[in-house]
Amino acid sequence: MCQEKLKKHLLCRLFCKMNQIKPRPAVILIAVIFCYLEAAAQHTEKSVTGSIVIDIGHGGQDTGVSLSGGIYEKNIALNLARRLEDELFQKEYKVKLTRTRDVGLEMADRTAVSNNRKADVFISLHIGGNFTHQPETVSIFYFDKKSESLSESADDKSRSQALLWDEIQYQHQSESRGLAKLIQKSLQSRIKFAEIRVRGAPILIARGADMPAVLIEIGSLCHPEQKKALQSRQGLSDLAKGISSGIEAFLQKAPTH
Ligand SMILES: [Zn+2]
């Protein structure tokens, strides 16, 4: 007799003994419900909770990389985001997309969504593109203000505002780098079409995010093999699984809000 059946049997016997009655359907039903409730409670204890905001690059008039035939970065990024959303939902995370259709968004609004929801992780998705036709990389950027040189023409007010916002993400720099490395590790086992690199850079989108944040720029739409992968179900699914597993590994290590 399996453990679950044995448990139901023993509970049933216990109810019968207590009531000094023969097993009746109602008693069995109570025992079964009890077992299911206990199993559900155990499942809840085991599940990892966390919330993720997925930012989808570009939108509306801003197409991002564009190729002939109506192939736009903004649309492929949205397709990938939906796959990633599905993967994360299956892992029982809360997920919010910064856009679910083809609309333009201000830079500040993208991180504001994440800050207002007190998300645990902010991921911005972009697809690269250049016309060298050389093998490209998947670059996972975290914010590194050290490599930033503020414009000499910036006035004192804009300089101080930039530094203020820098400090918000800078507090999460080490976690953001850790998140980037875990996504890199996870993607490396699934993606063969490109090298995967982690890089520090003064990425504007992450600047105002008050949580670990990375920007993932995937390959190049101008590279034939990568273009094919990015337009295929399987290619997007592999990327989504890789990114979601990296996020999961990060959240299992890091305390959530
Ligand atoms: Zn982009």
Residues whose N, C-alpha, C, O or C-beta is under 5 A from the ligand:
A	BS01	ZN	G57 G64 H126 I127
